[in-house]
């Protein structure tokens, strides 16, 4: 079995029971999107794939002990034969890509993985993830002037992502997904206020 498949199995094991929408399927989608963009931009695909697969294992929404999770990833990658410089590249990406930090990885590969992660936070699946996460946090679906409800998350993050992408290719991919979210919100409010019926 090749190294990437081994990392994939490791990520699946760590994230398979995750219910905050930062699950293994999300990481797999991020890897596929990032691989697609990376091939178009002649980036290091192996760095992209490993970073994509493990990026949420150290997320505060997923890990109870981030230091332990980081050490475990390092040990796992070493055990699979990845070199120290490669592991450093991976950590430069996964420690600097979260939207909440406001940071951007300095490598092309990092920018691509960050873009792929953000693309998965735009569109139909992103809407499903938003409500899945909201439910796991006991948040209301919607309440006027409630900044903690799930609908509020569209305005504090999801609708802002399109303008915060690094690569032109990612920006092109994001367009239709962004538009879908805007249309969804219009329909949501229409139904919430029963304007489609009354």
Phi, psi and omega in degrees: 000136181283167187298320182296319177297323178295318178294323178298316179296320179297313180297319178300314180300320183283332190245356188298331181262005183292131182243008181267015181075007173254053187266183182297321181298324176298311181299322179294318177297317179301317180298317182292319178295314182295323178296317178301310180294318182299321178294323179291331184254010176058046180265173179283103187293324181295317177298317179299313185292315180295315180299317179300316185292325186257358191300325183270354178295333179257013179284139182297339178282345185248315186267134176279336180219098187295321179299315178299317181296319178297314180298323180293319178297315179303311180300318181296313182294321175299317182295335179272358176094012176285141182280160183304317182297323178295314181296323176297320177298317180299314182289329175298330179280304190288340178272353185232017186250347184294138180300323185292337180279338183075010183260161175231130177302150184272351180264158175301316181299319179295318178297323180292315180295320177299317177299315182296320178297321180286326176298324179286352176257016177232132174110196187296313180294324178299322178297314178298318180296322180299315181285329175296314179295315179302317178297319180294338180258010181059036179269148175290153175296308180205141172204127183304135179065013176262107184284354180259353181287163184297321180297326179300331182296334176298322186273332180271351178212298194303316182285350180267346188294322183305325182273358182242031177263152186270323188251150180296324180296318178297321180297322178293317180297323186289336188305305184292326179293318179298315180299321179299318179296320178297317179294320178301314181297321177301314180293322180301310181295324179299315180286322181300320181267004180059027180288344177278351182240312187267000000 
